Each structure stands twice: as structure tokens, then as C-alpha cells.
Amino acid sequence: MSTFRTATHRKQLQAVGATDDNTVIERFHGKIPEREEYQKLKNYWLKPGDTLVIYDLEALGGKRSAKNELEYYKAHNIRVKILDIPTTTTDYHGNPEMSTMILDTIINTLDYVIDHEIQRTHKRQTQGVDRIRDKPAWNNYGRPQVQLPTNYEEVMQRWTRGEITAAAAMGLTGLSRTTFYRLAHQYKNGGLGV
């Protein structure tokens, strides 16, 4: 049995069979993906049939990361006990399918929560856009249009004839590389009226 803990939860870990000699302690922050000790634990120490005990689901990262990690452990036949989800810590003697079923339920729940959050965010964005669509603020909504420099036509003619480089044309017009090439594409195809 290997244990990954992010804080001192020693008594709770010992209650489910973890010992100090097989416990990995690592300070963890969800926005720091390079967790060396955890990666060693996951990729080198844990073997099929082992049990991983973690204090809470957040030790595996955000919802998406946790779901992916749980799917990895399930695929590699590694049991996961999560102390803040008591049903995962119960030993189902002679019935390992029960542990797998509980893990599947957690994965499916995370999947549902992730999808629900995406739908809720999209709905809120749509509602926000709909609220301002009929108001004067709608005219200023989105990215402002690029104002063509006064010398744009002249510079583009020189650039298309090969008299100056694209970098020089960008410098003369004051346009960024991305904007320059986007407008140049429109200019060449006749879609940009100057």
C-alpha cells in the first residue's frame, strides 16, 4: 500500500492501513503540475494490485485531473482509498468488484459535474450576451475593429510588388504580425476596401 498525502493526516491514514514508511508527503498546489514525488509514486512505485490512499480528491488535482487519474488507476488495477469519501475506504472482503463499482461511480459523478459546469458556464455566457444585445452597450461589444493606417494602401502596394519586406511593411503601418497577415489576406482577395 502506498499513500500520498498533502498535509499531516497521519492518524486518519493509519486507520486505513497506511504506515509512515510507505507514505509520500508533498506540498501540493493545484496550479503546479510538476509534482515530482507524486509522479514517482504513480509511475514507478505503484504496481497492479496495490492500494493508494489519499486524504482527499483534490490531491489528484482539479476535477478533470482527478477523473483522469482515477481512470488511470482503475485501468492499472490500483485500488484508490479517499479518506474524505468513506465508501472508498471500506474493505469489501471477497468482493473487489464493489470497490471497482464505487470508483466507477466517482468517475461518472466527476464526469457529470464537469459536463454540468460547462453547460452552466455556456448558459450564463449566452444569457449575458442576450441581456446586452438590445442595449446601447451592444455596439461596443467584442473586439474593436482595427483602424487601417492612412498609409496602408501605399505600403501594401509596395509590399505586394516586393519592394519592401513584410517586417518593413509592419513597421511602416504599425500593425502586429497577426493583424498584418490577416488584413493582407483580405487585401489580396479583394475583401478589404481601403
Secondary structure as the mmCIF struct_conf table of DSSP 4:
data_model
#
loop_
_struct_conf.conf_type_id
_struct_conf.id
_struct_conf.beg_label_comp_id
_struct_conf.beg_label_asym_id
_struct_conf.beg_label_seq_id
_struct_conf.end_label_comp_id
_struct_conf.end_label_asym_id
_struct_conf.end_label_seq_id
STRN STRN1 SER A 2 ARG A 5
BEND BEND1 THR A 6 ALA A 7
HELX_RH_AL_P HELX_RH_AL_P1 ARG A 10 ALA A 15
TURN_TY1_P TURN_TY1_P1 VAL A 16 GLY A 17
HELX_RH_3T_P HELX_RH_3T_P1 ASP A 20 ASN A 22
STRN STRN2 THR A 23 ILE A 25
TURN_TY1_P TURN_TY1_P2 GLY A 30 LYS A 31
HELX_RH_AL_P HELX_RH_AL_P2 GLU A 36 LYS A 40
HELX_RH_PI_P HELX_RH_PI_P1 LEU A 41 TRP A 45
TURN_TY1_P TURN_TY1_P3 PRO A 48 GLY A 49
STRN STRN3 THR A 51 ILE A 54
BEND BEND2 TYR A 55 ASP A 56
HELX_RH_3T_P HELX_RH_3T_P2 LEU A 57 LEU A 60
BEND BEND3 GLY A 62 GLY A 62
HELX_RH_AL_P HELX_RH_AL_P3 LYS A 63 ALA A 75
TURN_TY1_P TURN_TY1_P4 HIS A 76 ASN A 77
STRN STRN4 ARG A 79 ILE A 82
TURN_TY1_P TURN_TY1_P5 LEU A 83 ASP A 84
BEND BEND4 ILE A 85 ILE A 85
HELX_RH_3T_P HELX_RH_3T_P3 PRO A 86 THR A 88
TURN_TY1_P TURN_TY1_P6 THR A 89 THR A 89
BEND BEND5 THR A 90 THR A 90
TURN_TY1_P TURN_TY1_P7 HIS A 93 GLY A 94
HELX_RH_AL_P HELX_RH_AL_P4 PRO A 96 ARG A 133
TURN_TY1_P TURN_TY1_P8 ASP A 134 ASP A 134
BEND BEND6 LYS A 135 LYS A 135
HELX_RH_3T_P HELX_RH_3T_P4 PRO A 136 ASN A 140
BEND BEND7 GLY A 142 ARG A 143
HELX_LH_PP_P HELX_LH_PP_P1 PRO A 144 PRO A 149
TURN_TY1_P TURN_TY1_P9 THR A 150 ASN A 151
HELX_RH_AL_P HELX_RH_AL_P5 TYR A 152 ARG A 161
TURN_TY1_P TURN_TY1_P10 GLY A 162 GLY A 162
BEND BEND8 GLU A 163 ILE A 164
HELX_RH_AL_P HELX_RH_AL_P6 ALA A 166 THR A 173
TURN_TY1_P TURN_TY1_P11 GLY A 174 GLY A 174
HELX_RH_AL_P HELX_RH_AL_P7 ARG A 177 LYS A 188
TURN_TY1_P TURN_TY1_P12 ASN A 189 GLY A 190
#
